[in-house]
Amino acid sequence: MSEDQGVFVANTVFVDQTGTTSCRWADPPILYKYRQPSLRSLESLCLEQIWFAQPKTFNDPFESSKFMDEAVIEEMLRKWREDGGPLDKEKAKKAVDIINREIDESGIFCLCRTADNLAMWSYYGKGEDEVGLKGFAVGYDLVRLFDDLDPLKKGNRECTPRNRYVLEVAYRSELDVPNIHTLIDSVVEKKGLEFQKMHATKATDFAHEGEVRIVIPPSVYLPPKEKAWSGHGAYRHARGAIREIVFGELIEPVHEEMIRKSMAGRDVVFKRAIRDPKTMGIVLESESGRNET
């Protein structure tokens, strides 16, 4: 893709499954967040808020917070030295501090490429009784989402932009450790592939999830403390960021009614995810009753 093609989004880097990095998106999709109809999810929908979680809250044992221990980071430093990196202990310590901060203080918002993923309806789009298809999925237009995405708690002394990395999760059978030199580089676009290795690489067992992650790293500069900020936490997004609401076939009528009322006056398309006995899969049905392929 040439530099003048695709949609440019400020302070945002896109990385696909192959590791191709760009500051432009050739075909910005709608991405989906599967939700339970809980009080928290309904409130966040009404208030136009999303939550960027800390890596340590994820349960995959190969998340960066679980596997990038002292031994792994020391191996990263060794490779860096072999490639001509600094042998100075002070510089090495500073690099390690930056890496640990990236692991501990980044924020991650997980999405799915499609709204007809049966496994995701079972894992996340379920009801309080754990039955799948009793929840809903929110379709986000990422370009509109980034138009006005701000943390609810923002320090008045922030002096650096909050960069966003849209990372298609790479499903691998072997772990690829990030390059420490590139991770601490000041060039935002260069970090995309390394952030994918750190925050968006999973075992092939998870490939059925079709996951895409938005990662907001913490501020680069550690001191002074009052100017430092973390990437995780609650963010408020632009009103027009929600483009679709997909109701699970088995959602309780009272929950559907609440969601419809919260979306009143917005340019939102409503769909329904229904079971297809012929394929043992999910079919999306529009409000007009037409099935979408």
C-alpha positions in Angstrom: 0.0 0.0 0.0 1.4 3.4 -1.0 1.7 6.2 1.5 -1.3 8.1 0.1 -3.7 5.1 0.3 -5.9 4.1 3.1 -7.3 6.0 6.1 -4.8 7.9 8.3 -5.5 8.1 12.0 -3.3 10.3 14.1 -1.1 8.7 16.8 -2.2 5.2 15.6 -0.2 2.3 14.2 -1.8 -0.8 12.5 -0.1 -4.2 12.5 -1.7 -7.1 10.7 -1.2 -10.9 11.4 1.9 -11.0 9.1 3.6 -8.2 11.1 3.1 -5.6 8.3 3.1 -2.2 10.0 1.4 1.0 8.7 0.1 4.3 9.9 -2.8 4.0 7.3 -5.6 1.5 7.2 -6.5 0.3 3.8 -10.0 -1.0 4.7 -11.0 -0.1 8.3 -13.4 -2.8 9.5 -16.0 -2.8 12.2 -14.7 -4.9 15.1 -16.8 -6.5 17.8 -16.8 -6.7 21.5 -18.9 -9.6 22.9 -20.6 -8.7 26.2 -22.7 -10.2 28.9 -25.9 -8.1 29.7 -24.5 -7.2 33.1 -25.1 -3.9 34.9 -21.5 -2.8 34.2 -21.6 -3.6 30.5 -25.0 -1.8 30.0 -23.7 1.2 32.0 -20.6 1.5 29.9 -22.6 1.2 26.7 -24.9 4.1 27.8 -22.0 6.2 29.0 -19.9 5.6 25.8 -17.0 4.0 27.8 -14.6 1.2 27.2 -12.1 -0.5 29.5 -8.4 -1.0 28.7 -7.2 -3.8 30.9 -3.7 -4.4 32.3 -1.9 -7.4 30.8 -1.6 -9.0 34.2 -5.4 -9.5 34.4 -5.4 -11.8 31.4 -5.4 -15.6 32.0 -3.2 -16.8 29.1 0.0 -18.1 30.6 1.9 -16.7 27.6 0.8 -13.1 28.1 3.8 -10.8 28.5 3.1 -10.3 32.2 3.4 -14.1 32.7 6.3 -15.1 30.6 8.6 -12.0 30.3 10.4 -12.6 33.6 14.0 -11.7 34.5 15.5 -14.6 32.5 13.7 -13.6 29.3 14.6 -10.0 29.6 18.2 -10.9 30.3 18.2 -12.9 27.2 16.8 -9.9 25.3 19.7 -7.8 26.7 22.2 -10.4 25.7 21.0 -10.4 22.1 21.1 -6.6 22.1 24.7 -6.6 23.2 25.6 -9.1 20.5 24.0 -6.7 18.0 26.2 -3.9 19.2 24.0 -2.6 22.0 25.4 -0.7 25.0 27.3 -2.7 27.6 26.9 0.1 30.1 24.9 -1.2 33.1 23.1 2.0 33.7 21.7 2.1 30.2 20.8 -1.6 30.4 18.9 -0.9 33.7 17.0 2.0 32.1 16.0 -0.3 29.2 14.8 -3.0 31.6 12.8 -0.3 33.5 11.1 0.8 30.3 10.2 -2.8 29.3 8.8 -3.6 32.7 6.7 -0.4 32.5 5.4 -1.4 29.1 4.4 -4.8 30.5 2.8 -3.5 33.7 1.2 -0.2 32.7 -0.1 -0.8 29.1 -3.8 -0.9 28.5 -5.4 -3.5 26.2 -8.9 -3.5 24.7 -9.8 -6.9 23.1 -12.1 -7.2 20.1 -13.1 -9.8 17.5 -13.1 -9.6 13.7 -16.6 -11.0 13.3 -19.9 -11.1 15.0 -20.8 -14.7 14.0 -18.1 -16.4 16.1 -19.9 -19.3 18.0 -17.0 -19.7 20.4 -17.0 -16.1 21.4 -20.8 -16.1 21.9 -20.2 -19.0 24.3 -17.2 -17.4 26.1 -18.3 -13.8 26.3 -21.8 -13.2 24.7 -23.5 -15.3 27.4 -26.1 -14.6 30.1 -25.7 -14.7 33.8 -26.6 -18.4 33.7 -23.5 -19.0 31.4 -25.7 -19.8 28.4 -24.3 -18.5 25.1 -26.2 -16.1 22.8 -27.9 -14.5 25.8 -25.7 -11.5 25.5 -24.9 -9.0 22.8 -22.0 -7.8 20.6 -21.0 -4.1 20.0 -19.7 -3.3 16.6 -17.1 -0.4 16.8 -16.0 1.7 13.9 -12.3 2.2 14.9 -11.8 5.3 12.9 -14.7 7.0 14.7 -13.6 5.4 18.0 -10.2 7.2 17.8 -11.8 10.5 16.8 -12.3 11.3 20.4 -10.9 8.7 22.7 -9.8 10.1 26.1 -9.2 8.6 29.5 -11.7 9.4 32.2 -8.9 10.3 34.5 -6.4 12.4 32.7 -3.6 14.3 34.4 -3.5 18.0 33.7 0.3 17.8 33.1 0.3 15.1 30.4 2.7 16.4 27.7 2.9 13.4 25.4 0.2 11.9 23.1 -1.4 8.6 23.9 -0.3 6.4 21.0 -2.6 3.5 20.0 -1.5 0.2 18.4 -4.2 -1.8 16.6 -2.7 -5.3 16.6 -4.2 -8.3 14.8 -3.3 -11.2 17.1 -0.7 -13.4 15.5 -1.2 -17.1 16.3 2.0 -19.0 16.5 3.4 -22.4 17.4 6.6 -20.8 18.7 7.3 -17.8 20.9 9.1 -14.9 19.3 10.7 -12.6 21.9 10.6 -8.9 21.2 13.6 -6.9 20.1 14.5 -4.7 23.1 16.4 -2.1 21.0 13.3 -1.5 18.9 11.0 -1.4 21.9 12.8 1.5 23.5 13.2 3.3 20.2 11.5 6.7 20.1 10.0 6.1 16.6 6.4 5.1 17.2 5.8 3.1 14.0 8.9 1.0 14.5 7.5 -0.4 17.8 4.4 -1.9 16.2 5.8 -5.4 15.4 7.5 -5.6 18.8 4.3 -4.7 20.6 2.6 -7.4 18.6 5.2 -9.9 19.9 4.7 -8.6 23.4 1.0 -8.1 23.7 -0.7 -9.8 20.7 0.9 -13.2 20.0 -1.0 -16.3 21.2 -0.7 -20.0 20.7 -2.5 -21.5 17.6 -5.0 -23.1 20.0 -6.6 -19.7 20.2 -6.8 -19.0 16.5 -10.6 -19.6 16.4 -11.0 -16.3 18.4 -10.1 -14.1 15.5 -8.9 -11.5 18.0 -7.7 -7.9 17.4 -6.2 -5.9 20.3 -5.9 -2.1 20.8 -2.9 -1.4 22.9 -2.2 2.0 24.6 1.3 2.0 26.1 2.2 4.1 29.1 4.0 7.4 28.8 7.6 7.0 27.7 9.2 9.2 30.3 9.2 7.9 33.9 10.2 11.2 35.7 8.8 13.5 36.8 6.1 11.4 38.3 3.3 14.0 37.8 3.8 13.8 34.0 3.8 10.0 33.8 0.6 8.2 33.0 -0.6 4.6 32.5 -2.4 3.2 29.4 -4.9 1.1 31.3 -8.2 2.3 32.7 -11.6 3.6 31.5 -11.8 5.7 28.3 -14.7 7.7 26.8 -15.2 7.3 23.1 -16.9 9.4 20.4 -20.7 9.0 20.2 -20.6 7.8 16.6 -18.1 5.0 17.3 -20.8 2.4 17.9 -22.1 1.3 14.4 -23.8 -2.0 15.2 -25.5 -3.9 18.0 -25.9 -7.6 17.5 -28.3 -9.3 19.8 -27.8 -12.9 20.7 -30.8 -15.1 19.7 -31.5 -16.0 23.4 -31.1 -12.5 25.0 -33.7 -11.7 27.6 -36.3 -9.2 26.1 -35.8 -6.8 29.1 -32.1 -6.6 28.2 -32.7 -6.0 24.5 -35.2 -3.3 25.3 -32.7 -1.5 27.6 -30.0 -1.6 24.9 -32.3 -0.4 22.2 -33.4 2.5 24.4 -29.8 3.4 25.2 -29.0 3.6 21.4 -32.1 5.8 20.6 -31.2 8.7 18.3 -28.0 7.1 17.1 -27.0 5.9 13.7 -26.8 2.2 14.8 -27.7 -0.9 12.8 -29.3 -3.7 14.8 -28.8 -7.3 13.9 -29.4 -10.7 15.5 -27.1 -13.7 15.8 -29.2 -16.9 15.4 -28.4 -20.6 15.4 -28.3 -22.4 12.1 -29.0 -26.2 12.7 -27.8 -27.1 9.2 -24.2 -25.8 9.8 -24.1 -25.9 13.6 -23.0 -22.3 13.3 -24.2 -18.7 13.6 -26.1 -16.7 11.0 -26.4 -12.9 11.3 -29.9 -11.6 10.5 -30.6 -7.9 9.8 -33.7 -6.1 11.1 -35.3 -6.6 7.7 -35.1 -10.4 8.2 -32.4 -11.0 5.6 -29.6 -13.3 6.5 -26.1 -11.9 5.9 -23.4 -14.1 4.5 
